[in-house]
Amino acid sequence: MHRFFPTLLLLLASQIVLSQYQIGLVPRVSPDKGVYQKIGYTEVNLRYGSPAVKNREIWGALVPYNEVWRAGANNATTVAFSAKVTLQKTTLDSGKYALFIIPRAHKKWTVIFNRSHQQWGAFDYNKEEDVVRMEVAPKKRTNKVENLNYSIRQVDYQHGSIVLQWAFYEIEIPFETDYIEQFKQEVEQRAAQQPAPIKWVVYLQGAAHLLQIQTHAPLALSWINQGEKIMRATVAWNDQYYPRDYIVGHLYWVKARLLAENNRFQEAINYVHDLKNLDNTLFYERNKDKESIDLLLHQWKEK
C-alpha cells in the first residue's frame, strides 16, 4: 500500500507539468510564427512553429524521409484561404487546412492539405481527411536557413506560391486564385452601387485592367461598350478629379486597342480620331500616350 502513494504522486506531478505546457505557461522553444499575403482578392494566412537547425542533421534524420511531417513544430502548420484556390488542377475550397509534408531522399516531396487543422503535430494525422495531395520537387540551397521559414510569393494577381525554407532545402507550393471571376464580381457590384457619372468609369477601369493584363478581351470589350453607352447618355460630371474629356479620351483609347485586338482596325482608327478631336486633349498630349497612340495608329492604317 505504501508503494502506491509515491507512484500516485509522481503521476499527479507529471499531469501538472503536462498541463503547464498545454496552457502555454512556458514559451515554446520553436516560436509560433505567421505570414499573411493577399494575392489579388484572395487572403492567404499561414501559421507555423519555427524550429532551428542547431547543428543537427534535418532532412532524413530529425525529419525522417517517407513519413508525414507536421511541416513545422508544435501544432500542425495551418493555411487559410479566404476564397477557393487551385493546386495542380485540384480545387480547394475556402477555409483553414493543416499542411503536412512527406519529404523523400531522391523523389519529389508530397504536400498535403488536410481538413483536420486543429491537432498537435502529425500524431493524429488521418489520410481520409486529405483534401489535396500534390508532388513538389525540392530545391537545394547554397546557404543555410537556420530557422524554418515560410513566405508567400505573388507571381501576379492570379498566381502565388507558399515557400518553405529550412537548412539547405526549400520547396515551393504554387496555387492559382479565382481572380478573374472575383474581379468580374467586384466590377459589377461597384458599378451597380454608383450613380451614372461614376458607373461608366467603373466599367472603363475594369476594361482597362483586363487589357493591361492581356486576358478576357471579350469581357473587356463588353465592359467598355457598357461604359461608353452610359457615358454618352450622361452629361453630369464633377471636374474636381479629372476633366470629363480626359476620362472620355481614356475610354476611346481603351476601346480602340480592344477593337484592334479583334482585327477591327478601321473602327479602332475612328476612335483614335475621336480621341484627338476632343475639346480637351490632355489625355492625348501626355508624352508617353501621344507617342504610343501615334505609333499604333500608323500600324493600324497599314493593316
N, C-alpha and C positions, 0 to 999 in steps of 0.2 A: 504494500500500500504506500509506503514511504517513497518508493522509487517513482511512483506515479506522478507526484506533485512537481518534482524538478522537470520532468518531461512536459507536463502541462504548462508550467511557467515558461519554458523555452518556446513552446508552440505559441503561447499568447504573445510573447515578445516578438516573435517573427511576424505575427499578424500585425502588430503595431508598427513595425518597421515597414512592412509592405504597404500599410495604409498611408504612411507618410509619403511614399513615392506616388501613390495614387492621387493624393490631394495636392501634389506639386509643391511640397514643403521645401525640398532641396532643388536648386536649379539643375537642369539637365546638363550632363557633360557634353552632349551633342545638342546645341541650342536649336530651338524651333525658328524657322525662317519662312518667309513668304515672298512671292513675287507676283505682281499684277501687271497685266498689259491689255490694252484694248486694240483688237485687230478689226478695223472697220467699225462695225457697231457691236461686235461680239466681245464681251469681257471674259478674260481668262485669269483665274485666280488659283495659284498653286501654293500648297503648304507642305513643309517637309522638315525633318530633323537633319541637321548638318554635322555628320561625324568628321573627324580629322584623320589623316593618314597616320601620323605619329610613328614614322619609321616602320610601319607594318606593310606586309605584302597584302594588297587589296584584292585584286581580281584573281579568282581561283583559289584564294586562301581565306581571308576574312569574309569575303563574299564568294561562296563556292560557285563553280560553274554548274550549269544544268539544274539549278534549284531556284525556286521562286524567291525573289528578294523584295523586301519592302520598298526598295528604291530610295532609301534614306535611313533614318534612325528613329527610334521611339515608335510613335503611332505610324500607321500606314501613310505613305505620301498620298495627298489628295489633289485632284484637279477639278475645278468647277468651271463650266462653260455657261454663259448666260443665254446662249442660243445654240441650235444644233450645229454640229460641225461634221466634216467628212474626213476619215482617216483611211487612206488607201482604199477608197471606193466604198467604205463602210460608214453608214450614217450613225452618229452618236447624238442622242437627244440632249437637250439642255439639262443641266443638273450637276451633281457632285459625284466623283468616282474615285476609287482607290487606284493608285498607279503601282503596278508591280512589274518587275523585270526579271527575265531569266537570261543571265549572261552565259556566253559559251566561249570556249577557247579558240575555235577555228571556224565558227559559223556565225551567221547573223544572230543578233540577240532578239529575244521575243519580248515585246512590250505589251502589257495587258492593262486594259481598263475594266475595272470590276465594280459591280453595283454596291458591294458592301464596303463603304468607305469609313465606317466607324469601327475600327479594330486596331489592336495592338500588333504592330509588325505584320508578319505574314503567317502567324501561328494559326489563325482561323481562316486562312485562305480557302475558298471553295471555288473550284473551277466552274461549277454550274452557274456562278454569279458573274462570270465573264461576259462582257458586252462586246468588246473589241480585242482581237489579238492581231498583232502586226509584227513583221520582221524588219529589223533595222540594223544596218551594218555599223559596227563601232569604228571610230577613227582613233589612231594612235597620235598622241601629243608629244611634242618635243620638250615641253616644260611641264613640271608637276603642279597640279592643283591640290593644295594641302587640304582644304575643307570642301566637302561635297557642295557643289554649287549648281543651281538651276537658273536659267534665264529663258525669257520668251522673246523670240525674234520676229519682227514683222518683215515679211517679204514685200507685200503690197496690201491694199485694203482687204483683199480676199484670202491671202495666204500667210501663214505664220508657222512657227515651229517651237517646240519645247526642247531645250538643250540641257543635257546633264553633263557636267564635267567633274571628274574626280581622279586623282592620281594622274596616270598617264593616258587616260582614255576619255573619250566623250562620245555621246550619241545624240542624234538629232531626230526628233519625232515630228514630222510635218503634218499639218492639218489644214483644211480648207473651210472657210466660213461660207455662209449663205448670203454673202454681201450684196449681190445684185438684187435679190428679192427683198432684202431689208431696205436697201436704198430706194427701190421702187415704192415700197410701202411708205417710207419717210417722205418722199416727194408728193405722193398722192395725199397723204394725211395733211402735210403742211399747206399744200395748195387749197385743200378743202377748207382750211381754217382761216385763210387770208382773204381780205377784200380784193376786188378785181384789180386795182392798180398794183397790187403786190403779187397776186396769183400768177400772172403771166411771167413775172420774174422768177418765181419758183420753178416753173417749167423750163425756162431758159437755163437756169443754173443746173438743173438736172440733166438736160440735154448736153450742155457744155461739158459736164463732168464725164458722161459716158463717151463723148467724143475724145476727150483728153486721154482716157484710159483705154480707148480703142476697143470698145465692146458694145454689144447690143445696139447697133446702129438703127435698126427698125424702131426700137423703143425710143431712142433719142429723137428720131425724125418725127415720131408721133407726138412727143412732148413739145418739140419746137413748133409744130403745126398748131397744137392747142394754145401755146403761149402767144403765137402770132395772131390767132383768131381773137383771143381775149384782148390783146394789146390794141388791135385795130378798132375794137368796139368800146375802148376805154380811153377817155381823154384826160381824166383826172390824174395828177401826178404831183408829188412833193419833191421839189428840186433841192432839198436840203442835203441830200446824199450825193446824187449824180443828176446831171441834166437828163431829161427824158430821151432826147435823141442819142445820147451816148449809149444808153441801155438798148435802145432800138437798133443802133448800129451793131452792137454786140450780137443781138438776136439775128440780124441779117447775115452776119459773118459766120455764125454757127450753122445757120440753115444752108448757106452757100456751100460750106465744106461737106455737110451731110448729103446734099444733093449731088455734089461731085463724086462722093464715095459710091453713089448709086449710078454713076455714069450719066447723070442728068446735067451735063456741063453747061448747056445754054441757059437753063434755069439758074444754075449757080452764078453764071456771069451776070444775069439780070439782077440778082440780089446784091452783087458787089456794086453794080451801078447805082442801085437804090441806096446802098450804104454811102457811097461817095456824094450822092445828091442831097443828103440830109442837111437841114439848115445848120445844125451843129455837128461839125465833122471831127470833134475831139477824138472819137474812137479811131478814126482812120489816121489822123495826124500823129498819133503816138508813133515814134520812130520804129519800134520793133514790129508793130502791127502793119504800118504802112508798107514796109519792105516786104513782109511775108504776104500781104494781100496782093500787092502788085506782081510778085513773083508767081503766085498761084493763078492769078488772073491770066497772066501770059501763057502759062502752061495749059490752062483750060481752053483758051482760044485756039491753041494749036491742035487740040483734040477734036 
